[in-house]
């Protein structure tokens, strides 16, 4: 599945900050996550799950307000 341009932008930004893209639009029976990335820190690797939210305007609220408790779980 192709990434939405906002997901491409988020992935590029995170790659520029040292994270590696592992998977995109990962799906399982419990839902979907936009980006799965890996951050390599000295002596450890950290798996990072990224939910990308985009809004054309704030008329319906801020993007972070659209992440429900269900999505956070």
C-alpha positions, 0 to 999 in steps of 0.5 A: 500500500502506498503511503499518504504524502504526510506519512512519506514526510514523517518517515523522511523526517524520522530517517533524517534523525537516525531512525530506520523504516522497518514497515509501513501500514502494518496491519494485524487483527487489532488494527493498523499502525502507519510507520514502524521504525527502529532507533539504534542507540548505543548498546540497544535498539528501540522499536518505534511505532508512529501514528501519522495524523494530518488535518487540512485545517484545525476546524475539526480539532488538532491532529493529536485530538483525533487519536482515540483511546482505542487507537492508543491501545 
